[in-house]
């Protein structure tokens, strides 16, 4: 199976590397050729354009920053894709975006799978990220070995559009948990506790979360570097709030968290790291959340 991979950001580059390590043939492309250098050293083939890539592979995987970019790339590659090829979209899209783009692909004889992931870039680097494919069962089965190369837990969520909903739900929970752990750590700090010991105690408690264990550690280091921006968090929270309106579900915590991210963007810019919502609290109270022995990046 020869895969083409378009979009070599923090997530895409790691997932493409996992495919290479598993023995798949992989051709790669990104607007920034430097992002492909490590992959080419690992054995990937470089394509000078998205169209050149699509014409040379069996199936195309994309991991892109927005629905508009996904549509632009899709319309570029469709005319040259191999008959019977699958387009596997790993970008975080709204359900309506997924269904609309699947229709565009279908008109050209290309079938689509959505493949959002969750767990963080550090798990993608290890090939242990959680994969959430959505689409026809036969396509999921066809590409299962590739999914296993990139992730260690795979959940077929149902027909197209299903995965976009669960992905938004998981991200919404992560952002809410991040706000909660920021406030919890500040309570510990202002209460005079040893902050490192407090982090460990929370991690061993009923109040623990995956986000506390990962992003909480980066807050205590002061790097905040989860490789996920405030702008991306706001995009995903926007999707969640949209689903709330559509499905008639009040999302009080998501709405409050969205406001926090808006404030963080005003303070630090949209490209700042998403855990910097904790810094809003630090700046407001003039109290830092530093503790020794915590990592700058997750491994």
N, C-alpha and C positions, 0 to 999 in steps of 0.2 A: 504494500500500500504506500503510495507516494503522496504525501500531504504538502500543501502549500500553506505557509503561515504568514499572515499580513498583520502587522501591528506588534512591534517588539518593545513595548514599554515594560514596566516592572513585572507585570503578570505574564504578558505574552512571551517574553524572552525566556522566562523560566519554564513555561509549558512547552515551548518549542524545544528547549534543551532536553526535557524529559522524553520527548518523542525520539530525539536522536539517541539518547542513552539506551532506549528500548529497542533500537535497531531499525526504526522507520527511516525511510528516505524522506528528507525534508528540504523544501526550497523556501527561502524566506525573503521578505521585503518589508521595508519601512521607509518613510520619508527621510529618516536620518540613517544613512548607511553605517555610521559608527556603531549603532545599536546591534548590527548583525555580525560584527567582527568576531565576537566570542563564539557565536554559533557556527560561523564558517570554519573557524579553527577546530570545532568539534565534528565537522563533516557536512554541514549544511551547504546547499547551493544558493548563491546570491542571485536574485532576479532584479533587473534594473527598474522594473515597473510592476504594478499589480497585474496588468494585462499579460505581461511576459510570464509571470508566475502562473497565472490561471491557465494559460495555454499549455503548460508543461507538466501539470500534476493531475492526479486522479481526483482529489478532493481539496477544497479550500477552507481553511480556518481563519477567521478574523477576530481580532481583539482590539477594539477601537474605542475612542473616547466619547462618542455621542451618536445618537440615531442619524443625524444629518451626515456624519462622516461614513457611517455604515452604508447608508443608501448610496452615497457618491461612489464608494468603492464597489458596491454590488453592481451598480449600473456599468461600471468600467470593466468588471471581470466577466459578466454574464455572456457577452457575445463570443467569448473565446473559450469558455469552459468546456471540458470534455463531456460529450453526451453521457447522461447517467451519473454525472458528478453530484456530490453533496456539498452544500454550503453549510458549514458549522459556525455559528455565530456565538462567540464567547463574551461579547460586550454586554453591559447591563442596559437593557432596553425596556421600554414600557410594553405592556401586552399588545396594545394597538399597533405599536411600531413593528413588533414581531409578526403579527398577522398581515400587515400591509406589505412588509418586505418579503414575506413568504409568498404572497400572491404575485409580486413582481418576479421573483425567482421562478415560480411555477410556470408563468407565461413563457419563460425561456427554456422550459424543460429541466430545470434544476430544482431538486428538493432541498428543503432547509431543515436543519436541526438547531434549536437554541441550546446553548451550553454555558449558562452562567455558573460561576464557581464561588465558593465561600470558604473562609478560613484564614486568609491572609497570604501575602506574598511569600513570607518565610516558609509556609507549608507548600506553596507552589514550587519553590526551589528544591524541596525535598521529594517532590512527587507524591505528596500526602494531602493535597487540597481536596475538599469535597466537591464533587461534580454533580450538577443538577440538569441532566439532559431532558429536553422536551421535544416531542415529535413522534413520528410513526415508529412503532416497535421494531419493525424490520431494519430501519436505519440505525436505531440505537444498538441493535445486535451487530450490525455490520461494523460499527466503529467502536465496539466495546473494548477491544484490545488497546486502541489508542486512548480511550478514557482511563483504562487501568494503568497505562504508562504515565499519565499526568496526575492521577489522583488515586487515593486508596479507599474512598467511600463514594459510591455512585448510586444516585436515586433517580430513577426514571419517573418524572413527575406527572406524565400524562401527555395529552396532545399539545401542539404548539400553543404558546401563550401561558401554559401552566407554570413553566419554570420562571418566567419573568415575574410572576406574582410571588412565588416563594423566595426568590432572590431578594426582592424588595423587602419582604417581611424580615428576612434574616439580617439585612443591612440596617433596617429600621431598629431592630432590637439591639444591634451592636452599638449604634449611635446613642440610644437611650442608656445602655449599660455604661458607655463611656462617660456620659454626663453624671450618672450615679456614682461611679467609682471616683470621679474627680471630687465630688462633694464629700464622699466618705473619707478619702485621703486627707482632705482639708480639715474635716472634723478631727481626725486623729492628730494632725499636725498642730492645730490650734489648741487641742486638748492636752498637749505636752507629751504625747506618746513618741516613742522611738518609731520613726516612720517606716523603716525597713521591717521592723518586727511587726508593726501593724499590718503591713502588706501581706506578710506571711500568715498572720493570724486570719485575715480575711480570706486568703486563698484556701485555708483549711476549714472554712466555716460554711454554714448554710447560705451565707450572703455572697459566696464566690461566683464568679462568672469567667468565661473564656476571655472576655475583654479585660477584666481586672488582671488576669495572669499575664496577658500579653501587652496591651497598650498601657495598662497601669504601670508596668515595669519601665516602659519608655518615658512616661511622665516623670517617674522618680529619677531617672537618669538625666532628664532635661533635654534630650534630643527630640522627643515627640515623633521620631521618624518611623512611621508605619508604612511609608510609601503610598499614602492615600491622602488626597488633598481635600481641603474644605469645600472647594467647588464640586468635587465628585460626591461628597456627602450631601450637599444641598440638592444635587440632581436626584439622588436616590430618595431623599426625604420628600422631594416634590412628587415623585412617583407614588410613594406610600400615601401621602395625603390625598392624591388624586384617586387612588383606590378606595380610600376611606369615604370620599364623597360618592363614588360610584356604587359602593356596596352598602352604603348607609351605616358605616361604623364610625362612631366618634373616636378620634385618636388624640386624646388629651396629651399624653406624654410625648408622642411624636411631634405634635404642634409646638409644645414648649421647647423641645430639643431643636426643632427647626429654627426657632427664634434665637437660640443660643448660637447656632452656627452662623446665622446672619450677622450677629454681633461680632463673632470671631472673624468673619470675612472683612467686616468694616475695620477691625483692629489690625489684622495681620495680612490681609489679602487672600484671594481665593486659592492661590497656589500653596499657601501654608499647609502644614500637616494637620490632619483632622483632630488628633489628640490635643491640639493647642486650644481647644475649648477649655481645657483645664487651666491654661495660662490666663484666661479671662478672670478666673477666680483668684489666681495668684496675684495678678496685677491689681484687682479690686481691693484685696485685703492686705497687699504689701507683704505677702507671706509666700515663700517658695515651697515647692514640694520635692526637694532634693533629698536623696538618701544614697549612701555609698553602696557599691556592689551590684548595681543594676545595669543592664546592657544598653548600648546606644542603638543597636539594631537587633532584630530577632533572627536567630539562626535556625 
